[in-house]
């Protein structure tokens, strides 16, 4: 019997670390409250997007946290092809999709500025800041002259850690 290659879970904490989003290989995202372990929200990939394979994820509240009914909790999902999909997990609605972010691939995604900015780090060394609510590109800059294999941020600040070889 041939051994199947298992797909990995993709995880992301909010910048404050108070929520954890987990994307399973079947396209289901569950968001957990880290203080009490309760399920906060969930989202399932639509059948129309079921052939899309995500490789990066970031999550954040936008603005100040309020009641669950009036809050915006964005989930940004990225593909190896460089596409970004943004979803408000609390309503299940797609907020925007970008197919022109980083055609060379993505090395990392993270939110800053209380969720109002989404940073996309391209494997080609370019980094884009986008308005997280509209998907509009605010600015782009060269973060590295070499290929980036991984990127992360620290908390709710714009501190970027790049790894390349």
Secondary structure, 3 states (H helix, E strand, C coil): CCCCCCCCCEEEECCCCCEEEEECCCCEEEEEECCCCCEEEEEECCHHHCCCCCCEEEEEECCCCCCCCCCCEEEEEECCCCCEEEEECCCCEEEEEECCCCCCCEEEEEEECCCCEEEEEECCCEEEEEECCCCCEEEEEECCCCCCCEEEECCCCCCEEEECC
